[in-house]
Amino acid sequence: MIRPSAKKGDELGAVAPGLVEMTDRILYNEVWERKELSKRDRSLLTVAALMTANRHQQLEAHLGLALDNGVTEEELGEAMLHLAFYASWPASITASRLLLNVIQKREGDGCRDEK
């Protein structure tokens, strides 16, 4: 699996190599590869957790990964609407803006799938 924040992780290796190594080995190579949940489902759960915890730096990378793992733009938008009532309206607005940024970057890179 390609880490969603590989470049950021590589930069962190200069100051916290053990953290980067364990993140790669345990989180991405073990947890994300477990068969009990699909990567699509793991992505949706991760986006929800990051959004509700206001972890916006990590959320942006995971929004792109969620799209790569088969979660649609519409499903992500619906999740943000749903969570607005359980997490907070401001968190959903911020997450929606991040999703828009991710989509616009992907369109600029020619990565967006045709509907």
KOLRO-890355 format. One record per atom (N, C-alpha, C, CB): atom name; residue number from 1; x, z, y. Coordinates in nm, 3 decimals. Glycine has a CB too. Example, Ala and Ser with C-alpha at 12.3 -4.5 7.8 and 13.67 -1.06 7.14 Angstrom:
2
+------+-----+---------+---------+---------+
! atom !  nr !      c1 !      c3 !      c2 !
+------+-----+---------+---------+---------+
!    N !   1 !   1.319 !   0.780 !  -0.569 !
!   CA !   1 !   1.230 !   0.780 !  -0.450 !
!    C !   1 !   1.320 !   0.780 !  -0.330 !
!   CB !   1 !   1.131 !   0.905 !  -0.447 !
!    N !   2 !   1.285 !   0.708 !  -0.225 !
!   CA !   2 !   1.367 !   0.714 !  -0.106 !
!    C !   2 !   1.290 !   0.787 !   0.003 !
!   CB !   2 !   1.408 !   0.572 !  -0.060 !
+------+-----+---------+---------+---------+
END
This chain:
115
+------+-----+---------+---------+---------+
! atom !  nr !      c1 !      c3 !      c2 !
+------+-----+---------+---------+---------+
!    N !   1 !   0.083 !   0.000 !  -0.118 !
!   CA !   1 !   0.000 !   0.000 !   0.000 !
!    C !   1 !   0.088 !   0.000 !   0.124 !
!   CB !   1 !  -0.095 !   0.121 !   0.000 !
!    N !   2 !   0.052 !  -0.079 !   0.221 !
!   CA !   2 !   0.121 !  -0.078 !   0.349 !
!    C !   2 !   0.065 !   0.037 !   0.431 !
!   CB !   2 !   0.106 !  -0.215 !   0.425 !
!    N !   3 !   0.151 !   0.120 !   0.481 !
!   CA !   3 !   0.106 !   0.232 !   0.563 !
!    C !   3 !   0.043 !   0.179 !   0.691 !
!   CB !   3 !   0.223 !   0.327 !   0.595 !
!    N !   4 !  -0.067 !   0.239 !   0.736 !
!   CA !   4 !  -0.133 !   0.191 !   0.858 !
!    C !   4 !  -0.049 !   0.211 !   0.983 !
!   CB !   4 !  -0.264 !   0.261 !   0.876 !
!    N !   5 !   0.044 !   0.302 !   0.979 !
!   CA !   5 !   0.127 !   0.326 !   1.096 !
!    C !   5 !   0.274 !   0.321 !   1.058 !
!   CB !   5 !   0.093 !   0.462 !   1.160 !
!    N !   6 !   0.311 !   0.218 !   0.984 !
!   CA !   6 !   0.448 !   0.209 !   0.931 !
!    C !   6 !   0.553 !   0.218 !   1.041 !
!   CB !   6 !   0.465 !   0.080 !   0.854 !
!    N !   7 !   0.535 !   0.147 !   1.149 !
!   CA !   7 !   0.635 !   0.150 !   1.256 !
!    C !   7 !   0.646 !   0.289 !   1.317 !
!   CB !   7 !   0.601 !   0.049 !   1.365 !
!    N !   8 !   0.532 !   0.354 !   1.339 !
!   CA !   8 !   0.534 !   0.490 !   1.393 !
!    C !   8 !   0.600 !   0.584 !   1.295 !
!   CB !   8 !   0.393 !   0.537 !   1.427 !
!    N !   9 !   0.569 !   0.568 !   1.167 !
!   CA !   9 !   0.631 !   0.651 !   1.065 !
!    C !   9 !   0.780 !   0.631 !   1.057 !
!   CB !   9 !   0.569 !   0.623 !   0.931 !
!    N !  10 !   0.823 !   0.506 !   1.070 !
!   CA !  10 !   0.966 !   0.477 !   1.068 !
!    C !  10 !   1.036 !   0.542 !   1.186 !
!   CB !  10 !   0.991 !   0.327 !   1.069 !
!    N !  11 !   0.971 !   0.542 !   1.303 !
!   CA !  11 !   1.029 !   0.608 !   1.420 !
!    C !  11 !   1.038 !   0.758 !   1.397 !
!   CB !  11 !   0.944 !   0.579 !   1.546 !
!    N !  12 !   0.936 !   0.816 !   1.335 !
!   CA !  12 !   0.936 !   0.960 !   1.310 !
!    C !  12 !   1.045 !   1.000 !   1.210 !
!   CB !  12 !   0.801 !   1.004 !   1.258 !
!    N !  13 !   1.087 !   0.907 !   1.128 !
!   CA !  13 !   1.191 !   0.935 !   1.030 !
!    C !  13 !   1.321 !   0.982 !   1.094 !
!   CB !  13 !   1.218 !   0.814 !   0.948 !
!    N !  14 !   1.342 !   0.947 !   1.220 !
!   CA !  14 !   1.462 !   0.990 !   1.291 !
!    C !  14 !   1.461 !   1.141 !   1.316 !
!   CB !  14 !   1.475 !   0.915 !   1.423 !
!    N !  15 !   1.343 !   1.199 !   1.331 !
!   CA !  15 !   1.335 !   1.342 !   1.361 !
!    C !  15 !   1.271 !   1.423 !   1.249 !
!   CB !  15 !   1.259 !   1.363 !   1.489 !
!    N !  16 !   1.190 !   1.358 !   1.164 !
!   CA !  16 !   1.122 !   1.430 !   1.057 !
!    C !  16 !   1.119 !   1.345 !   0.930 !
!   CB !  16 !   0.979 !   1.468 !   1.099 !
!    N !  17 !   1.237 !   1.317 !   0.875 !
!   CA !  17 !   1.240 !   1.228 !   0.757 !
!    C !  17 !   1.162 !   1.282 !   0.638 !
!   CB !  17 !   1.382 !   1.204 !   0.716 !
!    N !  18 !   1.161 !   1.412 !   0.617 !
!   CA !  18 !   1.087 !   1.470 !   0.506 !
!    C !  18 !   0.938 !   1.449 !   0.520 !
!   CB !  18 !   1.117 !   1.618 !   0.495 !
!    N !  19 !   0.888 !   1.461 !   0.642 !
!   CA !  19 !   0.745 !   1.439 !   0.668 !
!    C !  19 !   0.707 !   1.295 !   0.637 !
!   CB !  19 !   0.710 !   1.474 !   0.814 !
!    N !  20 !   0.790 !   1.202 !   0.680 !
!   CA !  20 !   0.763 !   1.060 !   0.654 !
!    C !  20 !   0.769 !   1.032 !   0.504 !
!   CB !  20 !   0.864 !   0.971 !   0.729 !
!    N !  21 !   0.868 !   1.086 !   0.437 !
!   CA !  21 !   0.883 !   1.063 !   0.293 !
!    C !  21 !   0.764 !   1.119 !   0.217 !
!   CB !  21 !   1.013 !   1.127 !   0.242 !
!    N !  22 !   0.720 !   1.240 !   0.251 !
!   CA !  22 !   0.606 !   1.299 !   0.181 !
!    C !  22 !   0.476 !   1.228 !   0.213 !
!   CB !  22 !   0.593 !   1.446 !   0.216 !
!    N !  23 !   0.462 !   1.183 !   0.338 !
!   CA !  23 !   0.343 !   1.106 !   0.375 !
!    C !  23 !   0.334 !   0.980 !   0.290 !
!   CB !  23 !   0.346 !   1.069 !   0.525 !
!    N !  24 !   0.445 !   0.909 !   0.280 !
!   CA !  24 !   0.447 !   0.786 !   0.199 !
!    C !  24 !   0.422 !   0.816 !   0.052 !
!   CB !  24 !   0.581 !   0.714 !   0.215 !
!    N !  25 !   0.495 !   0.912 !  -0.002 !
!   CA !  25 !   0.489 !   0.940 !  -0.145 !
!    C !  25 !   0.357 !   1.004 !  -0.187 !
!   CB !  25 !   0.604 !   1.030 !  -0.184 !
!    N !  26 !   0.315 !   1.107 !  -0.115 !
!   CA !  26 !   0.197 !   1.181 !  -0.158 !
!    C !  26 !   0.068 !   1.118 !  -0.104 !
!   CB !  26 !   0.207 !   1.326 !  -0.112 !
!    N !  27 !   0.061 !   1.100 !   0.027 !
!   CA !  27 !  -0.064 !   1.052 !   0.085 !
!    C !  27 !  -0.092 !   0.906 !   0.047 !
!   CB !  27 !  -0.061 !   1.066 !   0.236 !
!    N !  28 !   0.003 !   0.818 !   0.077 !
!   CA !  28 !  -0.025 !   0.676 !   0.057 !
!    C !  28 !  -0.003 !   0.628 !  -0.086 !
!   CB !  28 !   0.060 !   0.595 !   0.148 !
!    N !  29 !   0.096 !   0.682 !  -0.156 !
!   CA !  29 !   0.121 !   0.635 !  -0.292 !
!    C !  29 !   0.043 !   0.711 !  -0.399 !
!   CB !  29 !   0.267 !   0.644 !  -0.322 !
!    N !  30 !   0.000 !   0.833 !  -0.370 !
!   CA !  30 !  -0.075 !   0.908 !  -0.470 !
!    C !  30 !  -0.223 !   0.921 !  -0.431 !
!   CB !  30 !  -0.014 !   1.047 !  -0.487 !
!    N !  31 !  -0.253 !   0.982 !  -0.318 !
!   CA !  31 !  -0.393 !   1.007 !  -0.281 !
!    C !  31 !  -0.468 !   0.876 !  -0.261 !
!   CB !  31 !  -0.400 !   1.092 !  -0.154 !
!    N !  32 !  -0.415 !   0.786 !  -0.180 !
!   CA !  32 !  -0.486 !   0.661 !  -0.152 !
!    C !  32 !  -0.498 !   0.572 !  -0.275 !
!   CB !  32 !  -0.415 !   0.585 !  -0.041 !
!    N !  33 !  -0.414 !   0.591 !  -0.373 !
!   CA !  33 !  -0.417 !   0.507 !  -0.493 !
!    C !  33 !  -0.503 !   0.564 !  -0.605 !
!   CB !  33 !  -0.277 !   0.486 !  -0.544 !
!    N !  34 !  -0.561 !   0.681 !  -0.586 !
!   CA !  34 !  -0.649 !   0.738 !  -0.689 !
!    C !  34 !  -0.770 !   0.648 !  -0.707 !
!   CB !  34 !  -0.693 !   0.884 !  -0.650 !
!    N !  35 !  -0.815 !   0.636 !  -0.829 !
!   CA !  35 !  -0.923 !   0.543 !  -0.865 !
!    C !  35 !  -1.063 !   0.601 !  -0.845 !
!   CB !  35 !  -0.908 !   0.501 !  -1.008 !
!    N !  36 !  -1.073 !   0.733 !  -0.822 !
!   CA !  36 !  -1.204 !   0.796 !  -0.812 !
!    C !  36 !  -1.284 !   0.752 !  -0.689 !
!   CB !  36 !  -1.188 !   0.945 !  -0.809 !
!    N !  37 !  -1.217 !   0.707 !  -0.586 !
!   CA !  37 !  -1.282 !   0.648 !  -0.468 !
!    C !  37 !  -1.213 !   0.516 !  -0.437 !
!   CB !  37 !  -1.276 !   0.745 !  -0.344 !
!    N !  38 !  -1.291 !   0.420 !  -0.393 !
!   CA !  38 !  -1.231 !   0.293 !  -0.353 !
!    C !  38 !  -1.157 !   0.312 !  -0.221 !
!   CB !  38 !  -1.340 !   0.183 !  -0.339 !
!    N !  39 !  -1.065 !   0.221 !  -0.192 !
!   CA !  39 !  -0.994 !   0.226 !  -0.064 !
!    C !  39 !  -1.092 !   0.208 !   0.052 !
!   CB !  39 !  -0.884 !   0.118 !  -0.058 !
!    N !  40 !  -1.196 !   0.129 !   0.028 !
!   CA !  40 !  -1.299 !   0.110 !   0.131 !
!    C !  40 !  -1.365 !   0.243 !   0.164 !
!   CB !  40 !  -1.404 !   0.008 !   0.084 !
!    N !  41 !  -1.405 !   0.318 !   0.060 !
!   CA !  41 !  -1.468 !   0.447 !   0.082 !
!    C !  41 !  -1.371 !   0.546 !   0.145 !
!   CB !  41 !  -1.521 !   0.503 !  -0.050 !
!    N !  42 !  -1.247 !   0.546 !   0.100 !
!   CA !  42 !  -1.146 !   0.635 !   0.158 !
!    C !  42 !  -1.127 !   0.603 !   0.307 !
!   CB !  42 !  -1.010 !   0.622 !   0.083 !
!    N !  43 !  -1.128 !   0.475 !   0.340 !
!   CA !  43 !  -1.114 !   0.436 !   0.480 !
!    C !  43 !  -1.230 !   0.487 !   0.565 !
!   CB !  43 !  -1.103 !   0.285 !   0.492 !
!    N !  44 !  -1.351 !   0.471 !   0.515 !
!   CA !  44 !  -1.468 !   0.517 !   0.590 !
!    C !  44 !  -1.463 !   0.668 !   0.610 !
!   CB !  44 !  -1.598 !   0.476 !   0.517 !
!    N !  45 !  -1.427 !   0.741 !   0.506 !
!   CA !  45 !  -1.413 !   0.886 !   0.518 !
!    C !  45 !  -1.303 !   0.925 !   0.616 !
!   CB !  45 !  -1.385 !   0.947 !   0.381 !
!    N !  46 !  -1.192 !   0.854 !   0.610 !
!   CA !  46 !  -1.079 !   0.885 !   0.699 !
!    C !  46 !  -1.116 !   0.859 !   0.843 !
!   CB !  46 !  -0.957 !   0.802 !   0.661 !
!    N !  47 !  -1.182 !   0.747 !   0.870 !
!   CA !  47 !  -1.226 !   0.717 !   1.007 !
!    C !  47 !  -1.320 !   0.827 !   1.056 !
!   CB !  47 !  -1.297 !   0.579 !   1.013 !
!    N !  48 !  -1.414 !   0.868 !   0.974 !
!   CA !  48 !  -1.508 !   0.973 !   1.014 !
!    C !  48 !  -1.435 !   1.104 !   1.043 !
!   CB !  48 !  -1.615 !   0.995 !   0.905 !
!    N !  49 !  -1.342 !   1.140 !   0.956 !
!   CA !  49 !  -1.268 !   1.265 !   0.976 !
!    C !  49 !  -1.183 !   1.260 !   1.103 !
!   CB !  49 !  -1.178 !   1.294 !   0.854 !
!    N !  50 !  -1.114 !   1.151 !   1.123 !
!   CA !  50 !  -1.029 !   1.139 !   1.242 !
!    C !  50 !  -1.112 !   1.137 !   1.370 !
!   CB !  50 !  -0.943 !   1.013 !   1.234 !
!    N !  51 !  -1.226 !   1.068 !   1.364 !
!   CA !  51 !  -1.313 !   1.061 !   1.482 !
!    C !  51 !  -1.366 !   1.199 !   1.517 !
!   CB !  51 !  -1.429 !   0.963 !   1.458 !
!    N !  52 !  -1.416 !   1.271 !   1.417 !
!   CA !  52 !  -1.478 !   1.401 !   1.446 !
!    C !  52 !  -1.375 !   1.507 !   1.484 !
!   CB !  52 !  -1.557 !   1.448 !   1.325 !
!    N !  53 !  -1.251 !   1.487 !   1.445 !
!   CA !  53 !  -1.145 !   1.581 !   1.480 !
!    C !  53 !  -1.070 !   1.540 !   1.608 !
!   CB !  53 !  -1.046 !   1.594 !   1.365 !
!    N !  54 !  -1.117 !   1.434 !   1.672 !
!   CA !  54 !  -1.053 !   1.382 !   1.794 !
!    C !  54 !  -0.905 !   1.350 !   1.774 !
!   CB !  54 !  -1.067 !   1.484 !   1.907 !
!    N !  55 !  -0.875 !   1.288 !   1.663 !
!   CA !  55 !  -0.738 !   1.245 !   1.632 !
!    C !  55 !  -0.726 !   1.096 !   1.662 !
!   CB !  55 !  -0.701 !   1.274 !   1.481 !
!    N !  56 !  -0.735 !   1.064 !   1.790 !
!   CA !  56 !  -0.748 !   0.924 !   1.832 !
!    C !  56 !  -0.623 !   0.841 !   1.808 !
!   CB !  56 !  -0.783 !   0.919 !   1.976 !
!    N !  57 !  -0.505 !   0.900 !   1.813 !
!   CA !  57 !  -0.385 !   0.822 !   1.787 !
!    C !  57 !  -0.385 !   0.767 !   1.645 !
!   CB !  57 !  -0.259 !   0.907 !   1.811 !
!    N !  58 !  -0.423 !   0.849 !   1.550 !
!   CA !  58 !  -0.428 !   0.805 !   1.411 !
!    C !  58 !  -0.552 !   0.718 !   1.384 !
!   CB !  58 !  -0.427 !   0.925 !   1.317 !
!    N !  59 !  -0.659 !   0.744 !   1.458 !
!   CA !  59 !  -0.784 !   0.671 !   1.436 !
!    C !  59 !  -0.767 !   0.521 !   1.458 !
!   CB !  59 !  -0.892 !   0.724 !   1.529 !
!    N !  60 !  -0.696 !   0.483 !   1.560 !
!   CA !  60 !  -0.681 !   0.339 !   1.589 !
!    C !  60 !  -0.620 !   0.265 !   1.471 !
!   CB !  60 !  -0.595 !   0.319 !   1.714 !
!    N !  61 !  -0.514 !   0.319 !   1.414 !
!   CA !  61 !  -0.451 !   0.253 !   1.299 !
!    C !  61 !  -0.546 !   0.249 !   1.179 !
!   CB !  61 !  -0.321 !   0.326 !   1.260 !
!    N !  62 !  -0.622 !   0.356 !   1.160 !
!   CA !  62 !  -0.711 !   0.362 !   1.044 !
!    C !  62 !  -0.836 !   0.275 !   1.062 !
!   CB !  62 !  -0.752 !   0.505 !   1.018 !
!    N !  63 !  -0.874 !   0.245 !   1.185 !
!   CA !  63 !  -0.982 !   0.150 !   1.206 !
!    C !  63 !  -0.941 !   0.012 !   1.156 !
!   CB !  63 !  -1.022 !   0.143 !   1.355 !
!    N !  64 !  -0.818 !  -0.028 !   1.188 !
!   CA !  64 !  -0.767 !  -0.156 !   1.137 !
!    C !  64 !  -0.757 !  -0.156 !   0.986 !
!   CB !  64 !  -0.632 !  -0.186 !   1.198 !
!    N !  65 !  -0.710 !  -0.046 !   0.930 !
!   CA !  65 !  -0.700 !  -0.037 !   0.784 !
!    C !  65 !  -0.838 !  -0.042 !   0.720 !
!   CB !  65 !  -0.627 !   0.093 !   0.743 !
!    N !  66 !  -0.937 !   0.022 !   0.783 !
!   CA !  66 !  -1.074 !   0.018 !   0.730 !
!    C !  66 !  -1.124 !  -0.125 !   0.726 !
!   CB !  66 !  -1.168 !   0.106 !   0.816 !
!    N !  67 !  -1.100 !  -0.201 !   0.831 !
!   CA !  67 !  -1.140 !  -0.342 !   0.831 !
!    C !  67 !  -1.068 !  -0.418 !   0.720 !
!   CB !  67 !  -1.110 !  -0.407 !   0.968 !
!    N !  68 !  -0.940 !  -0.390 !   0.703 !
!   CA !  68 !  -0.863 !  -0.455 !   0.595 !
!    C !  68 !  -0.917 !  -0.417 !   0.457 !
!   CB !  68 !  -0.714 !  -0.418 !   0.605 !
!    N !  69 !  -0.971 !  -0.295 !   0.446 !
!   CA !  69 !  -1.021 !  -0.246 !   0.318 !
!    C !  69 !  -1.168 !  -0.279 !   0.293 !
!   CB !  69 !  -1.001 !  -0.097 !   0.311 !
!    N !  70 !  -1.226 !  -0.363 !   0.379 !
!   CA !  70 !  -1.361 !  -0.412 !   0.353 !
!    C !  70 !  -1.474 !  -0.345 !   0.427 !
!   CB !  70 !  -1.387 !  -0.401 !   0.212 !
!    N !  71 !  -1.445 !  -0.246 !   0.511 !
!   CA !  71 !  -1.550 !  -0.188 !   0.594 !
!    C !  71 !  -1.575 !  -0.287 !   0.707 !
!   CB !  71 !  -1.509 !  -0.044 !   0.649 !
!    N !  72 !  -1.699 !  -0.320 !   0.732 !
!   CA !  72 !  -1.729 !  -0.419 !   0.835 !
!    C !  72 !  -1.732 !  -0.355 !   0.973 !
!   CB !  72 !  -1.862 !  -0.489 !   0.806 !
!    N !  73 !  -1.722 !  -0.439 !   1.075 !
!   CA !  73 !  -1.734 !  -0.392 !   1.213 !
!    C !  73 !  -1.869 !  -0.324 !   1.233 !
!   CB !  73 !  -1.716 !  -0.508 !   1.313 !
!    N !  74 !  -1.973 !  -0.382 !   1.177 !
!   CA !  74 !  -2.107 !  -0.326 !   1.191 !
!    C !  74 !  -2.117 !  -0.189 !   1.124 !
!   CB !  74 !  -2.210 !  -0.422 !   1.130 !
!    N !  75 !  -2.057 !  -0.175 !   1.008 !
!   CA !  75 !  -2.060 !  -0.045 !   0.939 !
!    C !  75 !  -1.984 !   0.061 !   1.018 !
!   CB !  75 !  -2.001 !  -0.057 !   0.798 !
!    N !  76 !  -1.871 !   0.023 !   1.076 !
!   CA !  76 !  -1.797 !   0.118 !   1.158 !
!    C !  76 !  -1.878 !   0.158 !   1.281 !
!   CB !  76 !  -1.661 !   0.058 !   1.200 !
!    N !  77 !  -1.942 !   0.062 !   1.344 !
!   CA !  77 !  -2.027 !   0.093 !   1.458 !
!    C !  77 !  -2.142 !   0.185 !   1.420 !
!   CB !  77 !  -2.081 !  -0.034 !   1.519 !
!    N !  78 !  -2.202 !   0.160 !   1.305 !
!   CA !  78 !  -2.312 !   0.243 !   1.257 !
!    C !  78 !  -2.264 !   0.384 !   1.226 !
!   CB !  78 !  -2.377 !   0.180 !   1.132 !
!    N !  79 !  -2.144 !   0.395 !   1.169 !
!   CA !  79 !  -2.088 !   0.528 !   1.141 !
!    C !  79 !  -2.067 !   0.604 !   1.271 !
!   CB !  79 !  -1.954 !   0.515 !   1.063 !
!    N !  80 !  -2.021 !   0.536 !   1.374 !
!   CA !  80 !  -1.998 !   0.601 !   1.503 !
!    C !  80 !  -2.130 !   0.646 !   1.567 !
!   CB !  80 !  -1.924 !   0.508 !   1.598 !
!    N !  81 !  -2.233 !   0.564 !   1.553 !
!   CA !  81 !  -2.366 !   0.604 !   1.602 !
!    C !  81 !  -2.415 !   0.727 !   1.527 !
!   CB !  81 !  -2.466 !   0.487 !   1.586 !
!    N !  82 !  -2.406 !   0.724 !   1.396 !
!   CA !  82 !  -2.452 !   0.835 !   1.313 !
!    C !  82 !  -2.378 !   0.963 !   1.349 !
!   CB !  82 !  -2.434 !   0.802 !   1.164 !
!    N !  83 !  -2.245 !   0.953 !   1.362 !
!   CA !  83 !  -2.164 !   1.072 !   1.388 !
!    C !  83 !  -2.179 !   1.123 !   1.531 !
!   CB !  83 !  -2.020 !   1.042 !   1.361 !
!    N !  84 !  -2.231 !   1.041 !   1.621 !
!   CA !  84 !  -2.254 !   1.088 !   1.758 !
!    C !  84 !  -2.345 !   1.211 !   1.757 !
!   CB !  84 !  -2.316 !   0.976 !   1.844 !
!    N !  85 !  -2.436 !   1.217 !   1.663 !
!   CA !  85 !  -2.532 !   1.327 !   1.657 !
!    C !  85 !  -2.478 !   1.448 !   1.581 !
!   CB !  85 !  -2.659 !   1.280 !   1.592 !
!    N !  86 !  -2.370 !   1.429 !   1.505 !
!   CA !  86 !  -2.313 !   1.538 !   1.427 !
!    C !  86 !  -2.180 !   1.587 !   1.482 !
!   CB !  86 !  -2.296 !   1.496 !   1.284 !
!    N !  87 !  -2.104 !   1.498 !   1.544 !
!   CA !  87 !  -1.971 !   1.534 !   1.595 !
!    C !  87 !  -1.977 !   1.553 !   1.746 !
!   CB !  87 !  -1.867 !   1.426 !   1.558 !
!    N !  88 !  -2.001 !   1.445 !   1.816 !
!   CA !  88 !  -2.025 !   1.450 !   1.960 !
!    C !  88 !  -2.039 !   1.308 !   2.011 !
!   CB !  88 !  -1.909 !   1.525 !   2.035 !
!    N !  89 !  -2.118 !   1.297 !   2.116 !
!   CA !  89 !  -2.135 !   1.168 !   2.180 !
!    C !  89 !  -2.002 !   1.118 !   2.237 !
!   CB !  89 !  -2.241 !   1.177 !   2.291 !
!    N !  90 !  -1.927 !   1.202 !   2.310 !
!   CA !  90 !  -1.799 !   1.156 !   2.364 !
!    C !  90 !  -1.701 !   1.107 !   2.256 !
!   CB !  90 !  -1.734 !   1.267 !   2.443 !
!    N !  91 !  -1.698 !   1.175 !   2.142 !
!   CA !  91 !  -1.609 !   1.132 !   2.033 !
!    C !  91 !  -1.649 !   0.994 !   1.983 !
!   CB !  91 !  -1.612 !   1.233 !   1.917 !
!    N !  92 !  -1.779 !   0.968 !   1.976 !
!   CA !  92 !  -1.826 !   0.838 !   1.930 !
!    C !  92 !  -1.798 !   0.728 !   2.033 !
!   CB !  92 !  -1.976 !   0.843 !   1.901 !
!    N !  93 !  -1.813 !   0.760 !   2.160 !
!   CA !  93 !  -1.780 !   0.662 !   2.264 !
!    C !  93 !  -1.632 !   0.627 !   2.259 !
!   CB !  93 !  -1.818 !   0.716 !   2.405 !
!    N !  94 !  -1.548 !   0.729 !   2.248 !
!   CA !  94 !  -1.403 !   0.705 !   2.241 !
!    C !  94 !  -1.368 !   0.623 !   2.118 !
!   CB !  94 !  -1.324 !   0.839 !   2.239 !
!    N !  95 !  -1.425 !   0.658 !   2.003 !
!   CA !  95 !  -1.399 !   0.583 !   1.880 !
!    C !  95 !  -1.448 !   0.440 !   1.892 !
!   CB !  95 !  -1.465 !   0.652 !   1.760 !
!    N !  96 !  -1.561 !   0.419 !   1.955 !
!   CA !  96 !  -1.615 !   0.284 !   1.973 !
!    C !  96 !  -1.523 !   0.201 !   2.061 !
!   CB !  96 !  -1.756 !   0.290 !   2.035 !
!    N !  97 !  -1.468 !   0.263 !   2.165 !
!   CA !  97 !  -1.372 !   0.191 !   2.251 !
!    C !  97 !  -1.245 !   0.154 !   2.172 !
!   CB !  97 !  -1.334 !   0.277 !   2.374 !
!    N !  98 !  -1.200 !   0.246 !   2.088 !
!   CA !  98 !  -1.083 !   0.215 !   2.005 !
!    C !  98 !  -1.114 !   0.102 !   1.908 !
!   CB !  98 !  -1.039 !   0.340 !   1.926 !
!    N !  99 !  -1.234 !   0.103 !   1.850 !
!   CA !  99 !  -1.273 !  -0.006 !   1.760 !
!    C !  99 !  -1.274 !  -0.139 !   1.835 !
!   CB !  99 !  -1.412 !   0.022 !   1.698 !
!    N ! 100 !  -1.329 !  -0.138 !   1.954 !
!   CA ! 100 !  -1.330 !  -0.260 !   2.035 !
!    C ! 100 !  -1.188 !  -0.309 !   2.060 !
!   CB ! 100 !  -1.402 !  -0.236 !   2.169 !
!    N ! 101 !  -1.097 !  -0.219 !   2.092 !
!   CA ! 101 !  -0.957 !  -0.257 !   2.114 !
!    C ! 101 !  -0.896 !  -0.318 !   1.987 !
!   CB ! 101 !  -0.874 !  -0.135 !   2.158 !
!    N ! 102 !  -0.922 !  -0.255 !   1.874 !
!   CA ! 102 !  -0.869 !  -0.306 !   1.747 !
!    C ! 102 !  -0.923 !  -0.446 !   1.719 !
!   CB ! 102 !  -0.906 !  -0.211 !   1.630 !
!    N ! 103 !  -1.053 !  -0.465 !   1.738 !
!   CA ! 103 !  -1.114 !  -0.596 !   1.714 !
!    C ! 103 !  -1.056 !  -0.701 !   1.808 !
!   CB ! 103 !  -1.267 !  -0.588 !   1.732 !
!    N ! 104 !  -1.041 !  -0.667 !   1.935 !
!   CA ! 104 !  -0.986 !  -0.762 !   2.032 !
!    C ! 104 !  -0.843 !  -0.798 !   1.999 !
!   CB ! 104 !  -0.994 !  -0.704 !   2.173 !
!    N ! 105 !  -0.763 !  -0.701 !   1.956 !
!   CA ! 105 !  -0.625 !  -0.730 !   1.915 !
!    C ! 105 !  -0.623 !  -0.822 !   1.794 !
!   CB ! 105 !  -0.549 !  -0.599 !   1.884 !
!    N ! 106 !  -0.711 !  -0.795 !   1.698 !
!   CA ! 106 !  -0.715 !  -0.878 !   1.578 !
!    C ! 106 !  -0.759 !  -1.021 !   1.611 !
!   CB ! 106 !  -0.809 !  -0.817 !   1.474 !
!    N ! 107 !  -0.855 !  -1.034 !   1.702 !
!   CA ! 107 !  -0.898 !  -1.168 !   1.744 !
!    C ! 107 !  -0.784 !  -1.242 !   1.811 !
!   CB ! 107 !  -1.019 !  -1.159 !   1.840 !
!    N ! 108 !  -0.707 !  -1.171 !   1.893 !
!   CA ! 108 !  -0.592 !  -1.231 !   1.959 !
!    C ! 108 !  -0.483 !  -1.272 !   1.863 !
!   CB ! 108 !  -0.536 !  -1.136 !   2.058 !
!    N ! 109 !  -0.473 !  -1.199 !   1.751 !
!   CA ! 109 !  -0.374 !  -1.230 !   1.648 !
!    C ! 109 !  -0.427 !  -1.329 !   1.544 !
!   CB ! 109 !  -0.329 !  -1.103 !   1.578 !
!    N ! 110 !  -0.554 !  -1.367 !   1.559 !
!   CA ! 110 !  -0.614 !  -1.458 !   1.462 !
!    C ! 110 !  -0.645 !  -1.391 !   1.330 !
!   CB ! 110 !  -0.523 !  -1.574 !   1.439 !
!    N ! 111 !  -0.662 !  -1.257 !   1.330 !
!   CA ! 111 !  -0.685 !  -1.182 !   1.205 !
!    C ! 111 !  -0.832 !  -1.162 !   1.174 !
!   CB ! 111 !  -0.618 !  -1.047 !   1.214 !
!    N ! 112 !  -0.919 !  -1.187 !   1.266 !
!   CA ! 112 !  -1.060 !  -1.157 !   1.243 !
!    C ! 112 !  -1.121 !  -1.260 !   1.149 !
!   CB ! 112 !  -1.138 !  -1.152 !   1.375 !
!    N ! 113 !  -1.192 !  -1.209 !   1.049 !
!   CA ! 113 !  -1.260 !  -1.298 !   0.955 !
!    C ! 113 !  -1.378 !  -1.364 !   1.023 !
!   CB ! 113 !  -1.306 !  -1.220 !   0.830 !
!    N ! 114 !  -1.406 !  -1.487 !   0.982 !
!   CA ! 114 !  -1.524 !  -1.557 !   1.031 !
!    C ! 114 !  -1.649 !  -1.498 !   0.967 !
!   CB ! 114 !  -1.515 !  -1.709 !   1.002 !
!    N ! 115 !  -1.755 !  -1.489 !   1.043 !
!   CA ! 115 !  -1.880 !  -1.435 !   0.989 !
!    C ! 115 !  -1.965 !  -1.547 !   0.938 !
!   CB ! 115 !  -1.956 !  -1.356 !   1.094 !
+------+-----+---------+---------+---------+
END
